[in-house]
Amino acid sequence: MVLLLSFSAFSAFGEENLSKGGSQCKGCLINGRCLQIGVRLEGQYCWVDGQLKPQKQDGGQCENAFECRNNHCTDGLCQEKAAKSLYDELKDWIFHIFRIVIVKRI
């Protein structure tokens, strides 16, 4: 599989240009550019072994959110973000109101 990437795909992720004497790549070397571990590109992510891995669907085992297509790794599995309970929603709303009041007083 050939992966074609433009310079703009790398510029936002702190790439190193290895063709101009850059340091050793500690991520994934793609077309002479170094992607940092965890950077996602076209349904894949850069892993610690220096390889691009396909992102996992719901139910796949994960250690980091970037491994999951939905960006949620909970209890070692890619899964949809759990819905908040009414109590949690109310609590978040009350804390938000108090933060606004405190900020306005300062």
Residue pairs with C-beta under 8 A, 6 or more apart in sequence:
3 30
3 31
3 41
3 42
3 52
4 31
5 30
5 31
5 33
5 41
7 33
9 41
10 30
10 33
10 35
13 35
13 36
13 39
14 36
15 33
15 34
15 35
15 36
16 22
16 23
16 25
16 33
16 34
17 32
17 33
18 25
18 29
18 32
18 33
18 34
19 32
22 34
25 34
25 50
26 34
26 36
26 37
27 34
27 35
27 36
27 37
27 39
27 46
27 50
28 34
28 35
28 37
28 39
28 46
28 47
28 50
28 51
28 52
29 35
29 50
30 41
30 52
35 41
35 46
36 46
37 46
37 47
37 48
38 45
38 46
38 64
38 66
39 45
39 46
39 66
40 46
40 55
40 66
41 52
43 54
43 55
43 69
44 52
44 53
44 54
44 55
45 52
45 53
45 55
45 66
45 67
46 52
46 53
47 53
53 67
55 66
55 67
55 68
55 69
56 62
56 67
56 68
56 69
56 78
57 69
57 78
58 68
58 69
58 70
58 77
58 78
58 79
58 80
59 77
59 78
59 79
60 67
60 68
60 77
60 78
61 76
61 77
61 78
62 68
62 73
62 76
62 77
62 78
63 73
63 76
64 73
65 71
65 72
65 73
67 73
67 78
68 78
69 78
70 78
70 79
70 80
70 81
72 78
72 79
72 80
72 81
74 81
74 82
84 92
